[in-house]
Amino acid sequence: MLDSQPPRKKPVKVKVIFEEAAGTSRLYPDDFSFAKTLELLKDIKSYFADELVKDRREAE
């Protein structure tokens, strides 16, 4: 599903919150930057979700 353009004509706001971060502090819109995320992920050649799962498993 994420390989193609979503069927939306307007931008969609998305928030991602990790369970261990929930409740520890309040998150504000300024805490998220799509441009910064794209810059950090520019060298990753696989899906972000796969990299995230891999990183979480290695941390266990």
Residue, then its C-alpha position, 0 to 999 in steps of 0.5 A: m500500500l505504501d508503494s503507491q500514492p495514497p488516494r487523497k487530494k489533500p495532505v494527511k497529518v500522521k503522528v507516530i508514538f512509540e509505546e515507551a515514549a507514551g506518557t513520559s512527556r507531551l509531544y508537540p507538532d514541533d517535535f516532528s519534522f518530515a524534512k529532517t526524517l527524509e534527510l536521516l533516511k536518505d541512505i536506507k535502501s529498504y522500508f523504514a518499518d523493516e529497519l525499525v523492527k530490526d533496530r528494536r530486535e537488536a536492542e533487546 
